[in-house]
Amino acid sequence: MKTIINRARAALLKYDIRALAVIADKLKTLGRDIWAWENIGDPIKQGHQAPDWIKQALINVVKKNSNWGYSPTEGLDEAREFIAATERQQGIRLAKQDIVFTSGLGHGINTLYQSLLNGGGRAIHPSPAYPAHSSSESFFAGAAPIFYACRATNNWQPNLNDLEEKIKKHPEIRFILTIFPNNPTSVCYSDEILKGIAALARRYDLGVISDETYIRLLYKNQTQTGLAKIMSAGQPFPLIVMKSTSKDIPWPGGRSGWLEFYNLGQDKNFAELEETIKQNLRVQVGSTTMVQAALPAIYGDPRYQTYLAGFIAKLEKQSRYISALLNTVKGIYCVPGQGAFYLAAVFKDGVLRPGQSLPITNAKAKEYIESLTADPNLPLDKRFAFYLMAAKGIILTPLSSFEGPPGFRVTTLKTDLKETKKVYAEIKSAIEQYLASSIHKI
Ligand SMILES: Cc1ncc(COP(=O)(O)O)c(C=O)c1O
């Protein structure tokens, strides 16, 4: 067979969150027990469960024969109308025609960037951020992703000066991506920041893609304004808001998400993009029907808010404990979370060194990890993560996998605080041991 793959382009398809699990599986075959999966952002895998009344809502849907058929390309009318009406109740103008469902938001992300790039337009991404956006966008562009900085020293808020500089430098940019609460940082964005992003969109004739997957998962007394609301109080600009049922029901296995388009009528290029996305989805036939059919009964049930508050309280308790503990570890710091179920810890400047390691007792695991860490281009936070896995059987995700500064992301999804205490005591001592393993001052 002649060459098929353009390797440079294929290398842009990165998703280290899953790639780490492959290394963990290999370590398991070598006899290294992996007992703490701090990388997993699936609430169900971490022991959370949807209550019976939500399961019953799905059973009701399953019993209806029409729900076994294809959904219309854009999604079921009743689900789209429910979402549009929910937004309208908050004073936001949204019609059901301006919503399209996809089979999980991952599918929506992929379809959007595939459609956007027909004309060579680019999106600029926050750094750090959930990597599916930059991976998919850069893959379709066939060029390296473009980032703007969000730094821990500024509570992970977007640096608007950096964003504007990059917009000026890259005239091919058509969209600014925002994600809040963000994955991996779990921080919300202030209205002031969002207004600043909106102003940049207007000044440079750009659109905004706002991934609001976690917007319902805000810790107690925390507020977060959606971008559609910010926009409706000011001048319009092309806006795509993304949402998903994966995290706030939570139902990641249901594979259902949707895109909301705002201001289509005011920009013909934007309307053309929306039509291309719909055409792209038509080619793919349609998206998952069952979750859409159950969605109004779930989100619209008076029990939903009570249930959600209980789920969030568990996440917040874990988050508070973990961030407080991580901030006692010399050499790292962690901005406390405000929602969602992640925390990002950053290594202080200069504490990570190429020669650092942890003792690995399993000889085969040691040999394997040493072969991986021999790569001189390996980011130093990945090196730490590899040693932690092989030496302690704990997986966390390096922040470089989110295009962030050296550090790591953990999830706050455990259901048992005792277990969390055990895992994070190990992580604390492993970090201290790792950082002390080469001669330097913290
Ligand atoms: C910010 C963000 N957007 C989108 C997704 C994808 O969600 P889905 O399960 O709907 O594909 C995730 C999943 O972790 C995410 O963190």
Ligand as a Chemical Component Dictionary entry (heavy atoms), coordinates in Angstrom:
data_LIG
# 
_chem_comp.id                   LIG 
_chem_comp.type                 NON-POLYMER 
_chem_comp.pdbx_formal_charge   0 
_chem_comp.three_letter_code    LIG 
# 
loop_
_chem_comp_atom.comp_id 
_chem_comp_atom.atom_id 
_chem_comp_atom.alt_atom_id 
_chem_comp_atom.type_symbol 
_chem_comp_atom.charge 
_chem_comp_atom.model_Cartn_x 
_chem_comp_atom.model_Cartn_y 
_chem_comp_atom.model_Cartn_z 
_chem_comp_atom.pdbx_ordinal 
LIG C1 C1 C 0 -14.970 21.809 28.255 1  
LIG C2 C2 C 0 -15.503 20.557 27.643 2  
LIG N1 N1 N 0 -16.194 20.645 26.497 3  
LIG C3 C3 C 0 -16.710 19.554 25.908 4  
LIG C4 C4 C 0 -16.528 18.306 26.448 5  
LIG C5 C5 C 0 -17.080 17.107 25.716 6  
LIG O1 O1 O 0 -18.243 16.676 26.297 7  
LIG P1 P1 P 0 -19.126 15.532 25.656 8  
LIG O2 O2 O 0 -19.114 14.408 26.626 9  
LIG O3 O3 O 0 -20.484 16.131 25.491 10 
LIG O4 O4 O 0 -18.512 15.148 24.338 11 
LIG C6 C6 C 0 -15.808 18.156 27.639 12 
LIG C7 C7 C 0 -15.564 16.830 28.228 13 
LIG O5 O5 O 0 -14.853 16.617 29.151 14 
LIG C8 C8 C 0 -15.285 19.320 28.246 15 
LIG O6 O6 O 0 -14.566 19.249 29.388 16 
# 
loop_
_chem_comp_bond.comp_id 
_chem_comp_bond.atom_id_1 
_chem_comp_bond.atom_id_2 
_chem_comp_bond.value_order 
_chem_comp_bond.pdbx_ordinal 
LIG C1 C2 SING 1  
LIG C2 N1 SING 2  
LIG C2 C8 DOUB 3  
LIG N1 C3 DOUB 4  
LIG C3 C4 SING 5  
LIG C4 C5 SING 6  
LIG C4 C6 DOUB 7  
LIG C5 O1 SING 8  
LIG O1 P1 SING 9  
LIG P1 O2 DOUB 10 
LIG P1 O3 SING 11 
LIG P1 O4 SING 12 
LIG C6 C7 SING 13 
LIG C6 C8 SING 14 
LIG C7 O5 DOUB 15 
LIG C8 O6 SING 16 
# 
